[in-house]
Amino acid sequence: MLLYLVRHGETDWNLTHRIQGSTDVPLNDTGRQQARTTGRLLARRQWDAIIASPLSRAVETASIIAEEVGLPTPTTLDAIVERNYGEAEGLSDPEIRERFPDETPVPGRESREEVVARVMPALMGIAEEHPGESVLVVSHGGVIRSILNAVDPDNRHGLITNGSIHSFSHEHGSFALIAFDDPIEVESLGLATEDIEAQNAVERRDSAASR
């Protein structure tokens, strides 16, 4: 089966580099436009289902995409919710540097390994429920970065922008990356905003530590 991970559209907290994580922040108008553009690109292909994180920014993105591709209202799946950033949630870049300088641990932060342990079984479950089908999964930048690192650990991946599309195949019980920023995504780059690491100081710190 084919599974396409889509990052939700932009929020005001993305725009101001404020960490949202599991905090429920809605799309802004740019985010809705990004979702519409992504949906129109995805409408060039046939899809069997669309599933979203329960956070409103993902649900609304998925709902807009569903309208464009001709699918029913998306279902939600708690296990693919965004990474929990603990006490860093709600903080801006300057506030992160002040409260958690350098390598100071962030209390309550979910590690990328913990994200994979939570999300990967859920994606495997989706694959098992949709053999031979093509499924859209609307989630979050921290989740997508964690899954990319787990599925394709030998490569460094670029920007995970709002509304971006990343395609995987599932065969014999495992996932393989087809395309980071699937080619269908190229035409939406005019609407692309900053990526997850530019918007999120904890993600940026974790990526730097893993290099």
Residue pairs with C-beta under 8 A, 6 or more apart in sequence:
1 127
1 130
1 131
1 132
1 133
1 134
1 135
1 169
1 170
2 133
2 134
2 135
2 167
2 168
2 169
2 170
2 178
3 123
3 126
3 127
3 134
3 135
3 137
3 167
3 168
3 169
3 170
3 175
4 42
4 134
4 135
4 136
4 137
4 165
4 166
4 167
4 168
4 182
5 137
5 139
5 143
5 144
5 147
5 165
5 166
5 167
5 168
6 38
6 42
6 61
6 62
6 65
6 136
6 137
6 138
6 139
6 163
6 164
6 165
6 166
7 138
7 139
7 140
7 141
7 144
7 160
7 161
7 162
7 163
7 164
7 196
8 27
8 31
8 35
8 53
8 55
8 57
8 58
8 60
8 61
8 138
8 139
8 140
8 162
8 163
9 27
9 28
9 30
9 31
9 32
9 33
9 34
9 35
9 38
9 57
9 60
9 61
9 64
9 162
9 163
10 27
10 28
10 30
10 31
10 34
10 162
10 163
10 193
11 20
11 25
11 26
11 27
11 28
11 31
11 57
12 25
12 28
13 19
13 20
13 23
13 25
14 20
14 31
14 162
14 193
14 194
14 199
15 28
15 30
15 193
16 92
17 92
17 93
17 198
17 199
17 200
17 201
18 90
18 91
18 92
19 85
19 88
19 89
19 90
19 91
19 92
19 96
19 200
19 201
19 202
20 82
20 89
20 90
21 82
21 83
21 84
21 85
21 88
21 89
21 142
22 55
22 81
22 82
22 83
22 84
22 85
22 89
23 89
23 90
24 55
24 56
24 57
25 55
25 56
25 57
26 56
26 57
26 60
27 35
27 56
27 57
27 60
27 61
30 162
30 191
30 193
31 57
31 60
31 61
31 162
31 163
32 60
32 64
33 191
34 61
34 162
34 163
34 188
34 191
34 192
34 193
35 60
35 61
35 64
35 65
35 163
36 64
36 68
37 163
37 188
37 191
38 61
38 65
38 163
38 164
38 165
38 185
38 188
39 64
39 65
39 66
39 67
39 68
39 69
40 68
41 165
41 184
41 185
41 187
41 188
42 65
42 68
42 69
42 136
42 165
42 184
43 68
43 69
43 70
44 184
45 69
45 134
45 184
46 134
47 69
47 71
47 134
47 135
47 136
48 130
48 133
48 134
48 135
49 71
49 75
49 130
49 133
49 135
49 136
50 62
50 65
50 66
50 69
50 71
50 74
50 75
50 135
50 136
50 137
50 138
51 62
51 74
51 75
51 76
51 77
51 80
51 126
51 135
51 136
51 137
51 138
52 58
52 59
52 61
52 62
52 63
52 74
52 75
52 76
52 77
52 80
52 137
52 138
52 139
53 59
53 76
53 77
53 80
53 81
53 82
53 138
53 139
53 140
53 143
54 76
54 77
54 78
54 81
55 81
55 82
55 140
58 138
58 139
58 140
59 74
59 76
59 138
61 138
61 163
62 74
62 136
62 138
63 73
63 74
65 71
65 74
65 136
65 138
66 72
66 73
66 74
69 136
71 136
74 138
77 122
77 126
79 118
79 119
79 121
79 122
80 119
80 122
80 123
80 137
80 139
80 143
81 139
81 140
81 143
82 139
82 140
82 141
82 142
82 143
83 110
83 112
83 115
83 140
83 142
83 143
83 146
84 108
84 109
84 110
85 106
85 108
85 109
85 110
85 142
85 200
85 202
86 106
86 107
86 108
86 109
86 110
87 99
87 106
87 107
87 108
87 109
88 96
88 99
88 100
88 106
88 109
88 201
88 202
91 99
91 201
93 201
96 201
96 202
97 201
100 106
103 205
103 209
106 202
109 202
110 118
112 142
112 145
112 146
112 149
112 206
115 142
115 143
115 146
116 146
116 147
116 149
116 150
119 139
119 143
119 146
119 147
120 147
120 150
123 137
123 147
123 175
124 170
124 173
126 135
126 137
127 135
127 170
127 175
141 160
141 195
141 196
141 199
141 200
141 203
142 196
142 200
142 203
144 160
144 166
144 196
145 157
145 160
145 196
145 197
145 203
145 207
147 175
148 157
148 166
148 177
148 180
149 157
149 210
151 168
151 175
151 176
151 177
152 176
152 177
152 180
156 211
157 180
158 180
158 181
158 195
159 181
159 192
159 194
159 195
159 196
159 197
159 198
160 166
160 195
160 196
160 197
161 192
161 193
161 194
161 195
162 192
162 193
163 188
163 191
163 192
164 181
164 185
164 188
164 192
165 181
165 182
165 184
165 185
166 177
166 179
166 180
166 181
166 182
167 177
167 178
167 179
167 182
168 175
168 176
168 177
168 178
169 175
169 176
169 178
170 176
196 203
197 203
197 204
197 207
198 204
